[in-house]
């Protein structure tokens, strides 16, 4: 009797151990199977993913697409929203000095700034001239007038392109992180506004936040101002004849009946360049230019001003004739020599590094 009871007890104990083992094993396997499903569901439905997580996927899909991905919007972005920072600076009460051509020439000589050196070294002296000299119209020698104009606008164009290049680099850096700071999120919000892009539309921001070839910008400034001699350039610092319906501007003398636009007036030449780049990078009329620029980027090619000029037929009423004129200005004046130009640091920049 005692022997049978002991045998039964051992048998039951063995069954209990086996049962517990399989139950424990089932629970462990279930835990590792169910947990990822729960975490994935939670991540998709409850986590706030704005500018956080999945950044590697965003970077690959939004920034490295071979196809043009700029989104069309049904509503037109208000000019005051796109140019809010420029319009704010336009209210500046600082009176800029208008130097004479003699004074500007003397300044250029003093800092040894000449176009031959720029073409050879691709380095531009950081000489910031805020206003065109009135006497530029009186320079009889065409080459001297052109050189004076180029030397004035070149540092301004390179400086604004530099800002865009730095912004573009920062955009890639932000998107390549697993999470971003509040400062970075605020910066993105500001850029979405400046470029007329819907919040979180990173692919469109990438397409629009890009440079314009220096040679193309110089050619357009030369064409729109008659190499710096137009009324809009001298009275309104308008280098690119940009129209406005809300900002301060100058009324064209021969405007057609029913045309109520003005040529936008700027506090300085620098602001005019900034507004020009913003215009080409945001206005729907230049979407084909941005598409062509993106194509060149994807093919690892330089931004060719002769190619991109083809997509500026909507910039002027003369259409394709305007494109031909721009291309001639670029080629006849060897403006592509300046496309790789870089701005030397100013004394202020150097002081900040010490």
Secondary structure as GFF3:
##gff-version 3
##sequence-region A 1 354
A	DSSP	alpha_helix	2	45	.	.	.	ID=ss1
A	DSSP	alpha_helix	55	63	.	.	.	ID=ss2
A	DSSP	alpha_helix	79	82	.	.	.	ID=ss3
A	DSSP	alpha_helix	84	89	.	.	.	ID=ss4
A	DSSP	alpha_helix	101	110	.	.	.	ID=ss5
A	DSSP	alpha_helix	115	121	.	.	.	ID=ss6
A	DSSP	beta_strand	123	124	.	.	.	ID=ss7
A	DSSP	three_ten_helix	134	138	.	.	.	ID=ss8
A	DSSP	alpha_helix	142	175	.	.	.	ID=ss9
A	DSSP	alpha_helix	182	194	.	.	.	ID=ss10
A	DSSP	alpha_helix	202	208	.	.	.	ID=ss11
A	DSSP	alpha_helix	214	225	.	.	.	ID=ss12
A	DSSP	alpha_helix	231	236	.	.	.	ID=ss13
A	DSSP	beta_strand	243	244	.	.	.	ID=ss14
A	DSSP	beta_strand	249	250	.	.	.	ID=ss15
A	DSSP	beta_strand	262	264	.	.	.	ID=ss16
A	DSSP	alpha_helix	269	282	.	.	.	ID=ss17
A	DSSP	three_ten_helix	284	286	.	.	.	ID=ss18
A	DSSP	alpha_helix	287	298	.	.	.	ID=ss19
A	DSSP	alpha_helix	305	309	.	.	.	ID=ss20
A	DSSP	alpha_helix	320	332	.	.	.	ID=ss21
A	DSSP	three_ten_helix	335	338	.	.	.	ID=ss22
A	DSSP	beta_strand	342	343	.	.	.	ID=ss23
A	DSSP	alpha_helix	347	353	.	.	.	ID=ss24
###
